[in-house]
């Protein structure tokens, strides 16, 4: 059947009858449809895109989603392989005895890993025991290389020793870094941690046999009893003693110390459950009732390094010596000296033993920049090379023999410098020290040592000094905004303004709670102008009483010596009366300073004269005497 466009897209329904064809008569025009009736046009089939638009849309959407998925896949970081790190429980840990820390790395993924490196980190209470490591090393790196898929690396047995306190919890961490063949340079990391407690047992231990009370300067024995508490041999056992500065080593039984400070002993090899004893002899020189401590530490060597296993202290107290000794200054043990002071030192001794001390001698060493050593007076022998005075039987016969119960004394006098040796800001808080010692070769029964020694010392603070100066000026030059006005010499019934300066100089110690005050005199008023070089200070005037007050929380040492003086400047006005003609007028009464010495705690005072219209320190008055004129 020939294609009929009207069969589907035409304006007539399929059921409409076909119009009859009327052949036109030759010479007659063709029939025309009436106006307004539908005139069918030639129709074309729809485009391919219209007929398949839904399919095209679906295909385009699928392509876009696929492309986005590909981009996301390409940009997505590669997933890390499945790696497991496990620790083996080390069991009971003995301090000072190495134990294996076992770490296992497993590759549970389908691909191998490359360039694997395991880093194990220890807390401060554990140390590695391996060649090339040190007791203070906290991290150990172990290269593992390639680890195939679904395999485990042979366990790493790392030797570790506990050096921390018993009963403490210790946490060990492991970090594995690696890559895979498929990820090129991309690095991955896996980590794990485990915790365990250090036990209470120590591989080595020690205790002491020693007196708890000792005499100053007399030798005593300190027996160090040490033991191996394990079933294995300990090699390179080392004992280290820590002495207080007052301790003096004399000797030791068995072997000598291995270091110049006489603090370290090589005890060699100690068999399973073996014990030993080292006796150390020495003395402590100190004042009565002073407390001292000696601490010992013992450890064994592993991989050429010594690891401490146990430490313990031994405590001692100085008991009254058979030959007691004391130092006083001007009859006191708490005297506070001043510049230009006279000092009288007394050194008193007493024999508390049942035997006489023969050929005793006394020494006193002076330390302090404020000592005027040229003023020293004593019967002892003075060595100015070390500033030491010595008394012995030749210059003090009483020291030839000191009978049981007998007391005696030696003394010396000396001056302090009249001024402080201040050259820089650090020159402050001066002290005077005397370190004294009495010694006799006589040793009371049942005591050790080759001589009897007793020591005493006295440290004395030197108080500071603070001074106040007060001046008046008719012409103010420092504070130009305080322009003074009015006649000078002052005239009757005419006001004249003046500026008052308060200057504080402080020497060797800080001064706190400083207060300066004075009263305005009759006819003098405060103009309201005041300033200070100390920002933290306050300035007040009581209008009712005329009391002027300047308060400063702290004036540092050397103010006015190394640095400028602390200054307050204020302005006053005075109008003279007719009955004051021919005489100067008092503007401000006596100024008073009160402070507390921050070094000694003493109360300090200083004063300055009243200020009159004479103004002796004002260069602008040209020799005029400041008397009131008519």
TIBARO-834774 format. One line per field, with one value per residue (C-alpha): residue in three letters; z, y, x. Coordinates in steps of 0.001 Angstrom, whole numbers, plus 500000, padded with zeros to 6 digits. Each point is the difference from the previous one (the first is absolute). Layout:
N
resn = ALA:... $
c3 = Z:... $
c2 = Y:... $
c1 = X:... $
***
This chain:
630
resn = UNK:UNK:UNK:UNK:UNK:UNK:UNK:UNK:UNK:UNK:UNK:UNK:UNK:UNK:UNK:UNK:UNK:UNK:UNK:UNK:UNK:UNK:UNK:UNK:UNK:UNK:UNK:UNK:UNK:UNK:UNK:UNK:UNK:UNK:UNK:UNK:UNK:UNK:UNK:UNK:UNK:UNK:UNK:UNK:UNK:UNK:UNK:UNK:UNK:UNK:UNK:UNK:UNK:UNK:UNK:UNK:UNK:UNK:UNK:UNK:UNK:UNK:UNK:UNK:UNK:UNK:UNK:UNK:UNK:UNK:UNK:UNK:UNK:UNK:UNK:UNK:UNK:UNK:UNK:UNK:UNK:UNK:UNK:UNK:UNK:UNK:UNK:UNK:UNK:UNK:UNK:UNK:UNK:UNK:UNK:UNK:UNK:UNK:UNK:UNK:UNK:UNK:UNK:UNK:UNK:UNK:UNK:UNK:UNK:UNK:UNK:UNK:UNK:UNK:UNK:UNK:UNK:UNK:UNK:UNK:UNK:UNK:UNK:UNK:UNK:UNK:UNK:UNK:UNK:UNK:UNK:UNK:UNK:UNK:UNK:UNK:UNK:UNK:UNK:UNK:UNK:UNK:UNK:UNK:UNK:UNK:UNK:UNK:UNK:UNK:UNK:UNK:UNK:UNK:UNK:UNK:UNK:UNK:UNK:UNK:UNK:UNK:UNK:UNK:UNK:UNK:UNK:UNK:UNK:UNK:UNK:UNK:UNK:UNK:UNK:UNK:UNK:UNK:UNK:UNK:UNK:UNK:UNK:UNK:UNK:UNK:UNK:UNK:UNK:UNK:UNK:UNK:UNK:UNK:UNK:UNK:UNK:UNK:UNK:UNK:UNK:UNK:UNK:UNK:UNK:UNK:UNK:UNK:UNK:UNK:UNK:UNK:UNK:UNK:UNK:UNK:UNK:UNK:UNK:UNK:UNK:UNK:UNK:UNK:UNK:UNK:UNK:UNK:UNK:UNK:UNK:UNK:UNK:UNK:UNK:UNK:UNK:UNK:UNK:UNK:UNK:UNK:UNK:UNK:UNK:UNK:UNK:UNK:UNK:UNK:UNK:UNK:UNK:UNK:UNK:UNK:UNK:UNK:UNK:UNK:UNK:UNK:UNK:UNK:UNK:UNK:UNK:UNK:UNK:UNK:UNK:UNK:UNK:UNK:UNK:UNK:UNK:UNK:UNK:UNK:UNK:UNK:UNK:UNK:UNK:UNK:UNK:UNK:UNK:UNK:UNK:UNK:UNK:UNK:UNK:UNK:UNK:UNK:UNK:UNK:UNK:UNK:UNK:UNK:UNK:UNK:UNK:UNK:UNK:UNK:UNK:UNK:UNK:UNK:UNK:UNK:UNK:UNK:UNK:UNK:UNK:UNK:UNK:UNK:UNK:UNK:UNK:UNK:UNK:UNK:UNK:UNK:UNK:UNK:UNK:UNK:UNK:UNK:UNK:UNK:UNK:UNK:UNK:UNK:UNK:UNK:UNK:UNK:UNK:UNK:UNK:UNK:UNK:UNK:UNK:UNK:UNK:UNK:UNK:UNK:UNK:UNK:UNK:UNK:UNK:UNK:UNK:UNK:UNK:UNK:UNK:UNK:UNK:UNK:UNK:UNK:UNK:UNK:UNK:UNK:UNK:UNK:UNK:UNK:UNK:UNK:UNK:UNK:UNK:UNK:UNK:UNK:UNK:UNK:UNK:UNK:UNK:UNK:UNK:UNK:UNK:UNK:UNK:UNK:UNK:UNK:UNK:UNK:UNK:UNK:UNK:UNK:UNK:UNK:UNK:UNK:UNK:UNK:UNK:UNK:UNK:UNK:UNK:UNK:UNK:UNK:UNK:UNK:UNK:UNK:UNK:UNK:UNK:UNK:UNK:UNK:UNK:UNK:UNK:UNK:UNK:UNK:UNK:UNK:UNK:UNK:UNK:UNK:UNK:UNK:UNK:UNK:UNK:UNK:UNK:UNK:UNK:UNK:UNK:UNK:UNK:UNK:UNK:UNK:UNK:UNK:UNK:UNK:UNK:UNK:UNK:UNK:UNK:UNK:UNK:UNK:UNK:UNK:UNK:UNK:UNK:UNK:UNK:UNK:UNK:UNK:UNK:UNK:UNK:UNK:UNK:UNK:UNK:UNK:UNK:UNK:UNK:UNK:UNK:UNK:UNK:UNK:UNK:UNK:UNK:UNK:UNK:UNK:UNK:UNK:UNK:UNK:UNK:UNK:UNK:UNK:UNK:UNK:UNK:UNK:UNK:UNK:UNK:UNK:UNK:UNK:UNK:UNK:UNK:UNK:UNK:UNK:UNK:UNK:UNK:UNK:UNK:UNK:UNK:UNK:UNK:UNK:UNK:UNK:UNK:UNK:UNK:UNK:UNK:UNK:UNK:UNK:UNK:UNK:UNK:UNK:UNK:UNK:UNK:UNK:UNK:UNK:UNK:UNK:UNK:UNK:UNK:UNK:UNK:UNK:UNK:UNK:UNK:UNK:UNK:UNK:UNK:UNK:UNK:UNK:UNK:UNK:UNK:UNK:UNK:UNK:UNK:UNK:UNK:UNK:UNK:UNK:UNK:UNK:UNK:UNK:UNK:UNK:UNK:UNK:UNK:UNK:UNK:UNK:UNK:UNK:UNK:UNK:UNK:UNK:UNK:UNK:UNK:UNK:UNK:UNK:UNK:UNK:UNK:UNK:UNK:UNK:UNK:UNK:UNK:UNK:UNK:UNK:UNK:UNK $
c3 = 500000:499125:502895:501066:502335:501083:501130:503346:500256:497758:501299:498979:501893:498373:499851:497784:496455:497248:498148:496505:497213:497459:496942:498958:496751:497594:500135:503480:503045:502791:502863:503071:503580:501812:502103:503574:499280:500935:497199:500488:499741:499044:503178:500794:502370:503502:500433:501318:503268:500654:499421:502278:502526:503065:499016:499254:503384:501778:498155:500719:503698:500185:498313:502387:503074:498752:499323:503467:501537:498075:501181:503592:499762:498620:502665:502921:502176:499773:502894:502489:500302:503026:502388:503535:502686:503136:503230:502140:503758:501539:503323:503318:499547:502301:500259:498642:498222:496211:498558:496405:498549:497137:497126:497097:496738:497764:496479:499816:496644:496456:498891:501236:501726:499361:501813:503335:503064:503583:502679:503644:502591:503733:502984:502409:502308:497365:498014:496964:500523:496670:498422:498895:502288:503154:503223:499160:496465:499691:496418:497975:496210:498440:496167:498884:496206:498016:501663:497697:500080:502689:501804:503340:500594:502430:503507:500944:503420:501313:503238:502504:503634:502572:501873:501338:503304:501103:499371:497325:496759:496831:496479:496931:496512:496569:496657:496614:496860:496540:496381:497425:496391:498785:501831:498953:502438:502129:503599:502521:503766:502565:503739:503203:503714:503070:503726:502836:503603:501347:502807:503532:499782:499088:498500:502368:503360:502796:503607:502529:503370:501375:503012:499684:502181:499368:501325:497725:498371:501506:497665:499979:498086:497492:499198:496690:499876:496461:498560:496725:500318:496815:498930:497351:500180:499912:498209:500233:503270:500851:503185:499823:503124:500099:502872:501421:499556:503697:499677:499798:498689:501882:498889:499048:500734:497254:496890:499246:498145:496220:499600:501248:502084:502040:499290:497732:500660:497553:501971:497141:499561:502495:499823:500353:503382:501123:502461:500866:502218:499325:502945:499205:502579:500069:502026:499828:501266:500961:502788:502835:499133:496259:497868:497126:497481:498010:497153:498420:496649:498692:496519:497577:496475:496898:496470:501456:501701:503713:501014:503573:501847:503500:502029:503638:502341:503353:502370:502620:502636:501594:503786:502436:499638:502926:499262:499425:498160:499283:498395:501042:498784:502448:502430:497538:497315:498053:499988:496938:499033:498335:497987:502261:502808:502733:500144:502956:499332:502794:499355:503032:500588:502670:500754:500489:500212:502953:498566:499496:496451:499315:497630:498602:497285:498717:496544:498755:496326:499129:496854:498924:497994:502836:502361:500489:500394:500744:503266:501348:503603:501560:502003:497353:496933:496859:496499:497523:497072:501011:502600:502795:503700:501933:503771:501512:503152:498995:499901:502219:502834:501098:496864:501089:502116:500421:503118:500235:500507:499298:497790:498350:497167:497494:498337:497373:499037:496596:498317:497038:497110:500479:496499:497832:497175:497352:496438:498195:500554:501191:502982:502671:503051:501614:502605:502394:500633:502517:499649:503104:501034:503158:499757:502378:499373:503171:499354:502813:500844:497832:497101:496590:498157:500293:501523:501554:497890:500610:497661:500340:497647:500079:497083:500642:497769:499381:500091:497291:500120:498518:499986:499248:498621:499812:497981:498913:496795:498973:496350:498955:497253:500080:499595:497548:500267:503651:499083:503303:500214:502410:501364:501525:502554:501213:500553:502558:498905:496607:499249:498763:498859:500745:499084:502606:499087:502048:498953:501359:499784:500935:500343:500483:500664:498627:502104:500101:501293:499689:501281:499839:501785:501146:501003:498003:502245:500714:496907:497631:497827:497451:496417:498826:497824:500865:498155:500774:498222:501658:498060:502784:502669:501306:501115:502345:501856:502989:499561:503666:501562:497137:500191:496730:499490:497321:500186:497959:500131:499245:499474:498539:501278:498300:499134:499924:499942:496714:498707:500505:503378:500573:499824:500750:498978:501153:499908:502910:500308:502833:500715:502667:502689:501118:503268:498024:498417:500305:500639:497896:499954:500753:497170:501056:503359:500577:497603:501395:498224:501369:498279:500599:498952:497825:500640:503796:500956:501984:500177:498348:500427:498453:500302:498013:501248:499667:496821:500275:497443:500361:497400:500446:497072:497461:497610:498565:503092:499427:503615:501449:503513:499455:502703:499509:498660:500249 $
c2 = 500000:503389:502251:502222:502761:500535:496424:500934:503768:501414:502013:497416:496882:496665:499337:503020:499068:500959:503131:499282:501138:502250:500402:503457:500952:501213:503685:500198:501075:497472:499967:502102:499170:502640:502554:498940:496314:497874:499765:496976:500637:497616:498152:498639:497124:501037:500288:497130:501859:500631:496414:498726:502863:497878:497408:502641:501650:496670:499168:503462:499682:496601:501343:502978:497817:497596:502818:501466:496589:499619:503410:499202:496659:501631:502714:497720:499227:496394:497896:498877:496330:498095:499915:498589:500770:497865:499922:496964:500295:500122:498589:501079:502818:500255:503455:499958:496614:500001:498375:499404:502376:497967:501817:498129:501693:498206:500955:498799:501642:498540:501987:500241:503028:501531:502086:499144:501563:499327:502653:498972:502798:499492:502143:501474:496968:497590:499861:498039:497412:499645:500751:503618:501197:502120:499845:503362:498959:499983:498740:497063:499680:496521:499614:497120:500452:498074:498045:497741:499793:497926:499361:500996:501404:497883:501510:502734:499211:503330:499863:502570:500735:501740:502846:501832:499810:496768:499681:502677:499387:500239:500450:498866:501117:498554:501808:498227:502097:498356:500216:497606:499201:501483:503330:501013:502639:500091:499158:498332:499719:497562:500202:498119:500350:497828:500694:497978:500595:499889:497491:500624:497751:501449:498038:501670:501688:501632:501106:501739:499438:503419:502267:502373:502603:501174:502576:502822:499326:496524:497005:497395:496755:499528:496271:499460:496500:498971:496891:498258:499029:497924:496512:501258:501462:503797:501415:503445:500824:503675:501972:503794:502182:503570:502052:503333:502831:499777:496356:499182:496547:498307:496359:496807:496294:497536:502165:503661:502246:500131:503742:503128:501033:496738:499188:496906:496383:497099:497010:497572:496822:499029:496396:498834:501082:501120:502845:502312:502960:503140:502219:503712:502237:503780:502926:502852:503456:501942:501802:498222:498449:500442:497190:498338:497239:497618:498089:496809:498463:496525:498545:497403:500253:498712:500537:502119:502392:500234:500070:500994:497473:501407:503120:500941:502838:499968:502885:501567:502706:501970:499575:502422:499646:499082:503410:502393:503266:503170:503451:503206:503617:502879:497503:498703:497350:502178:503380:502229:502082:503407:501953:501401:497583:498579:496183:497927:496241:497423:496303:497854:496341:497425:496572:497603:496854:498279:500574:503123:501217:500728:502564:501281:502621:502249:501518:502606:500921:503352:500454:503165:503162:502240:498879:502709:497508:502763:500718:496415:499685:496589:497989:497290:499765:501493:498751:502603:497633:497976:502383:497431:500565:497187:499548:497324:499434:502422:503045:498603:497872:498757:497836:497905:497869:500252:498107:498026:502432:503024:502840:502816:502468:501972:503198:502607:503388:501591:502923:499962:502354:503470:499934:497249:498760:500495:499886:498477:499190:496464:501396:499559:497944:499773:497331:499334:496361:498357:496259:498702:496651:498619:496890:497850:496776:498575:497438:499068:496285:497888:502429:499648:502366:501421:503315:501834:502776:502362:502726:503115:502780:503300:501958:503608:502257:503559:502329:502554:503781:502423:503802:502858:503447:502955:503175:503024:502063:503401:499164:496437:498648:496231:500206:502816:499704:501098:503579:501877:503531:502936:502205:498735:501010:499583:503162:500751:499058:498733:496239:498185:496364:497574:496377:497461:497026:496793:497686:496473:498180:496301:497954:496263:498518:500358:502210:499352:501972:503306:503091:503624:502703:503633:502830:503153:502977:503040:502080:497172:498160:497189:501149:496558:499299:496917:497277:497073:497872:496897:498997:497743:502713:502135:503652:501495:503304:500245:503354:500109:499330:500936:496597:499116:496265:498052:496174:497488:496210:499181:501873:497598:499775:502324:502573:503347:498221:498090:501240:503462:500869:499572:503516:501752:503642:502101:503700:502220:503662:502372:503563:501709:502207:503375:498567:497747:502864:499521:496267:496865:498149:496256:498328:496314:498451:497201:497071:496460:496668:496584:496650:496293:498334:497079:498107:500264:500903:503006:503296:502839:503794:503105:503735:503190:503599:502395:502082:503789:502800:500136:497159:499257:497536:502180:501502:502415:502233:501669:500055:501580:498842:499546:502435:501675:503554:502778 $
c1 = 500000:501407:501025:497111:500952:496435:499648:501609:500752:497101:497035:497428:499261:500647:496268:499228:499065:502370:498901:498707:502091:498204:502008:500136:498557:502503:500095:498404:501963:500652:497593:501022:499153:498074:501875:500488:500019:503149:502507:502235:503812:502689:501302:503573:501018:501455:503780:502058:500813:496301:499035:502875:500438:499269:502562:502598:499432:500376:503199:501470:499167:501663:503126:500222:499527:502626:502437:499435:500575:503227:501227:499042:501801:503111:500011:499140:503060:500992:498793:502617:500854:498747:502965:500002:502617:499989:502056:500739:499444:503513:498793:501535:502516:503009:501563:503532:499674:499460:496864:498842:497438:498496:498254:498335:498955:497422:498934:496401:499259:500035:503034:503546:501504:503402:502618:498423:501670:498989:500676:499638:499826:500591:498929:502548:499798:501363:503247:501164:502732:501724:503333:500155:497231:500258:497944:498401:498937:496204:499391:501378:499446:499966:499925:497707:500137:497351:497217:497968:496226:498324:503290:501546:503441:502023:499558:502445:501513:501233:501958:498767:500872:497816:501679:496926:498180:498373:496270:499829:498101:502091:498582:501938:498956:500820:499662:500284:500513:499898:498856:498509:500960:496715:500332:503513:501255:496848:500884:497718:500313:498636:500516:499331:500744:500202:500286:501429:501073:503535:500236:501224:503079:503396:502857:502465:499444:501960:499627:502218:501579:500950:499450:497062:501735:503544:502433:500999:503372:500454:500344:497234:499493:497195:499609:498217:498469:499042:498320:499102:496325:499823:500992:502413:503459:500246:503023:501545:498263:500598:499365:499633:499779:498711:501479:498868:502534:500933:501154:503700:500997:502863:500292:498153:500458:500866:500319:500600:497582:500365:499391:501796:496984:500191:496348:500051:501041:500277:498711:500654:497938:497323:498805:496378:498547:503486:500650:502863:501001:502025:501000:500504:501686:499654:498725:497534:500883:496895:498179:498228:496602:500553:498538:501913:499254:502207:498327:501297:499005:500885:499644:501385:501408:498230:501342:502818:497545:499278:496337:499062:497904:499573:500774:499509:501043:501794:499198:502258:499652:502848:499914:501649:503721:502232:501504:497096:500524:497963:500439:498215:500189:499556:498481:497396:499589:497513:501730:499455:503015:500096:502545:502764:499038:502258:499857:501194:500062:500278:500804:499097:501022:499128:501496:497051:502135:501681:503500:502094:500433:503649:501557:496729:499956:497238:499607:497523:499657:498393:497925:498195:500735:498841:502782:502639:502850:502487:498155:500305:501198:500739:502508:499816:502183:498413:500817:498768:500568:496929:498504:500399:500752:501687:500259:502265:501971:502767:497696:497214:501459:496572:499833:503002:497655:496234:498950:496711:497127:502194:498773:501922:499833:502013:498880:500756:498592:499655:498230:497708:500698:498572:498437:498576:502280:497310:501306:497026:496330:500869:501963:497345:498965:503445:500769:502867:500928:502317:500720:501816:501460:501639:502147:502014:501953:498445:497217:497575:499609:497655:500098:501591:502270:503460:498880:497064:498506:497123:498789:497861:499026:498180:498548:499047:497936:501094:497013:499403:499875:497494:500235:497615:500856:497555:500625:497954:500273:498686:500630:499143:502239:499301:496204:499414:496220:500376:500806:500445:498657:500179:502764:503223:501127:496420:497963:497329:496475:501219:499836:503060:500001:502829:500727:501068:502238:500129:502882:500541:503339:500017:503173:500507:496538:496494:497733:496270:497001:501856:498147:501221:497983:500191:497613:499351:500678:497807:499329:500980:497491:500222:499311:498860:503057:502050:501947:502337:502608:498503:496832:498708:500183:497133:499985:497408:499428:497675:498263:499028:503402:502328:501703:501712:500617:501884:499743:502027:499498:503656:503247:502613:503553:502556:497287:501781:503391:500003:496649:498414:498495:496272:498506:496711:499419:497036:499135:498942:499015:500867:498823:502163:498454:501290:501312:502412:501937:503773:499902:499635:496670:499760:498108:500144:500868:502505:499525:500002:500510:498960:500646:500612:503265:498852:503285:500211:496412:501207:498116:501891:499706:501459:499279:500624:500081:497083:499829:499997:500049:503792:500258:503733:500147:498156:502594:497445:499696:503379:501222:496846:499153:496239:498875:496627:500093:497409 $
***
